[in-house]
Amino acid sequence: MFTGLISELGNITAISKGEASAVFTIDAPRLIAEIKAGDSVAVNGVCLTATSVLGTEFTADVMVQTLALTSLAQAKVGSPVNLELAAQLNARMGGHIVQGHVDGVARVIALTPGEKWAQFDIEVPENLARYIVNQGSICLDGISLTVGQISDANNVVTVWLIPETLEHTNLNTKNPGDLVNVEVDVLAKYVERLLSKGKSDE
């Protein structure tokens, strides 16, 4: 489990692609002392397992299914990636409950700078829009954010990014048309499941 509070902005230094998987090598000089083989690391919101650690870099296997369903398929050598280690039970729970199980990808519409914050607009898949509410939580590329507004007419979600978020995550590198990973609030999915199951049992 994660919180959506990014610990480090890492960098992909190598990608080795095979038929059924790919191996990503990621440079994480700040976090590397806390990472060992077998640890879970959220990479742009995708829960991956560190398979080896050498120097300031760790490697992780990425399955074909993960590449097909997430924005990691667009990653290249040199791409910045948001990193977070698994949450600890003895620490404060910032952000919100994030599983690292990406629900889909959204397309960036615009990143509009402002005086004190930036407006970030994305178009989410229609099947995910029903889980998103104004002032609710959403996870974009592993970052816990609060929904500013959502337009049901075109499934465009707006969030506001403070300078801290822009400085320490990869969202400031996004351009219109880029993809970001989306994980909606798991509580909304549980509620939907309970309600639908309850009706089917009547």
GINORMO-V214341 format. One record per residue. N is the residue number from 1. PHI is phi as a letter, one per 20 degrees, with the letter a starting at -180 (* if undefined). PSI is psi as a letter, one per 30 degrees, with the letter a starting at -180 (* if undefined). NEAR is the number of other C-alpha atoms within 8 Angstrom. Layout:
# GINORMO-V214341
n:N phi:PHI psi:PSI near:NEAR
n:N phi:PHI psi:PSI near:NEAR
This chain:
# GINORMO-V214341
n:1 phi:* psi:k near:8
n:2 phi:c psi:l near:13
n:3 phi:d psi:f near:12
n:4 phi:n psi:g near:16
n:5 phi:d psi:j near:11
n:6 phi:f psi:k near:12
n:7 phi:e psi:e near:9
n:8 phi:b psi:k near:12
n:9 phi:e psi:j near:13
n:10 phi:e psi:a near:12
n:11 phi:b psi:k near:12
n:12 phi:f psi:k near:15
n:13 phi:d psi:f near:10
n:14 phi:a psi:k near:8
n:15 phi:c psi:k near:11
n:16 phi:d psi:j near:7
n:17 phi:d psi:k near:7
n:18 phi:d psi:a near:6
n:19 phi:f psi:e near:5
n:20 phi:d psi:f near:6
n:21 phi:a psi:l near:10
n:22 phi:c psi:l near:12
n:23 phi:d psi:k near:11
n:24 phi:e psi:k near:13
n:25 phi:d psi:k near:12
n:26 phi:c psi:k near:12
n:27 phi:e psi:k near:11
n:28 phi:b psi:i near:13
n:29 phi:f psi:e near:9
n:30 phi:f psi:e near:6
n:31 phi:e psi:f near:9
n:32 phi:g psi:e near:13
n:33 phi:f psi:f near:7
n:34 phi:e psi:f near:5
n:35 phi:d psi:k near:10
n:36 phi:c psi:l near:10
n:37 phi:g psi:k near:9
n:38 phi:n psi:f near:7
n:39 phi:f psi:k near:8
n:40 phi:e psi:k near:10
n:41 phi:c psi:k near:13
n:42 phi:e psi:k near:16
n:43 phi:d psi:j near:13
n:44 phi:l psi:h near:13
n:45 phi:n psi:f near:19
n:46 phi:e psi:k near:14
n:47 phi:f psi:j near:11
n:48 phi:c psi:l near:11
n:49 phi:d psi:k near:11
n:50 phi:f psi:k near:16
n:51 phi:d psi:f near:10
n:52 phi:b psi:l near:9
n:53 phi:c psi:k near:13
n:54 phi:b psi:j near:6
n:55 phi:m psi:b near:5
n:56 phi:d psi:g near:9
n:57 phi:d psi:l near:12
n:58 phi:c psi:l near:15
n:59 phi:d psi:l near:12
n:60 phi:b psi:k near:12
n:61 phi:e psi:k near:12
n:62 phi:c psi:j near:11
n:63 phi:f psi:l near:9
n:64 phi:g psi:e near:10
n:65 phi:f psi:e near:6
n:66 phi:f psi:e near:9
n:67 phi:f psi:e near:11
n:68 phi:f psi:f near:7
n:69 phi:d psi:f near:9
n:70 phi:c psi:l near:13
n:71 phi:f psi:f near:11
n:72 phi:f psi:f near:8
n:73 phi:f psi:f near:7
n:74 phi:e psi:f near:6
n:75 phi:f psi:k near:7
n:76 phi:c psi:l near:7
n:77 phi:g psi:k near:9
n:78 phi:o psi:f near:7
n:79 phi:f psi:k near:8
n:80 phi:f psi:k near:9
n:81 phi:c psi:k near:12
n:82 phi:f psi:k near:18
n:83 phi:c psi:k near:15
n:84 phi:b psi:k near:14
n:85 phi:e psi:l near:9
n:86 phi:g psi:k near:9
n:87 phi:f psi:k near:8
n:88 phi:d psi:k near:5
n:89 phi:f psi:f near:5
n:90 phi:e psi:g near:4
n:91 phi:d psi:l near:6
n:92 phi:f psi:k near:5
n:93 phi:e psi:j near:6
n:94 phi:e psi:l near:7
n:95 phi:m psi:b near:9
n:96 phi:b psi:l near:9
n:97 phi:f psi:j near:10
n:98 phi:c psi:k near:14
n:99 phi:e psi:f near:7
n:100 phi:n psi:g near:12
n:101 phi:d psi:j near:9
n:102 phi:f psi:k near:12
n:103 phi:e psi:f near:9
n:104 phi:r psi:a near:11
n:105 phi:d psi:k near:14
n:106 phi:d psi:l near:12
n:107 phi:d psi:k near:12
n:108 phi:f psi:k near:16
n:109 phi:e psi:e near:11
n:110 phi:a psi:l near:10
n:111 phi:c psi:j near:13
n:112 phi:d psi:j near:7
n:113 phi:f psi:k near:7
n:114 phi:c psi:a near:7
n:115 phi:f psi:e near:5
n:116 phi:c psi:f near:6
n:117 phi:b psi:l near:10
n:118 phi:d psi:k near:13
n:119 phi:e psi:k near:13
n:120 phi:d psi:j near:13
n:121 phi:d psi:k near:12
n:122 phi:c psi:l near:12
n:123 phi:d psi:j near:12
n:124 phi:e psi:l near:12
n:125 phi:g psi:k near:10
n:126 phi:g psi:e near:7
n:127 phi:f psi:f near:5
n:128 phi:e psi:f near:11
n:129 phi:g psi:e near:10
n:130 phi:f psi:f near:7
n:131 phi:e psi:f near:9
n:132 phi:d psi:k near:13
n:133 phi:c psi:l near:10
n:134 phi:g psi:k near:8
n:135 phi:m psi:g near:8
n:136 phi:e psi:l near:8
n:137 phi:e psi:k near:13
n:138 phi:b psi:k near:13
n:139 phi:d psi:j near:16
n:140 phi:d psi:j near:13
n:141 phi:l psi:h near:12
n:142 phi:n psi:g near:19
n:143 phi:d psi:k near:12
n:144 phi:f psi:j near:14
n:145 phi:c psi:l near:11
n:146 phi:d psi:k near:10
n:147 phi:f psi:k near:16
n:148 phi:e psi:e near:10
n:149 phi:a psi:l near:10
n:150 phi:c psi:k near:12
n:151 phi:d psi:j near:8
n:152 phi:f psi:f near:7
n:153 phi:f psi:e near:4
n:154 phi:c psi:g near:6
n:155 phi:l psi:h near:12
n:156 phi:e psi:k near:11
n:157 phi:d psi:k near:13
n:158 phi:d psi:k near:12
n:159 phi:c psi:l near:12
n:160 phi:d psi:k near:11
n:161 phi:d psi:k near:11
n:162 phi:e psi:l near:9
n:163 phi:g psi:e near:9
n:164 phi:g psi:e near:7
n:165 phi:f psi:e near:9
n:166 phi:f psi:e near:11
n:167 phi:f psi:e near:7
n:168 phi:d psi:g near:9
n:169 phi:c psi:l near:12
n:170 phi:e psi:g near:11
n:171 phi:f psi:f near:7
n:172 phi:f psi:f near:8
n:173 phi:e psi:f near:5
n:174 phi:f psi:k near:9
n:175 phi:c psi:l near:9
n:176 phi:g psi:k near:9
n:177 phi:n psi:f near:7
n:178 phi:f psi:l near:8
n:179 phi:d psi:k near:10
n:180 phi:c psi:k near:12
n:181 phi:f psi:k near:18
n:182 phi:c psi:k near:15
n:183 phi:c psi:j near:14
n:184 phi:e psi:l near:12
n:185 phi:f psi:k near:13
n:186 phi:f psi:f near:8
n:187 phi:f psi:e near:6
n:188 phi:f psi:e near:9
n:189 phi:f psi:e near:9
n:190 phi:f psi:e near:8
n:191 phi:f psi:e near:8
n:192 phi:g psi:e near:8
n:193 phi:f psi:e near:8
n:194 phi:f psi:e near:8
n:195 phi:f psi:e near:8
n:196 phi:f psi:e near:8
n:197 phi:f psi:e near:8
n:198 phi:f psi:e near:8
n:199 phi:f psi:e near:7
n:200 phi:f psi:f near:6
n:201 phi:e psi:f near:5
n:202 phi:f psi:* near:4
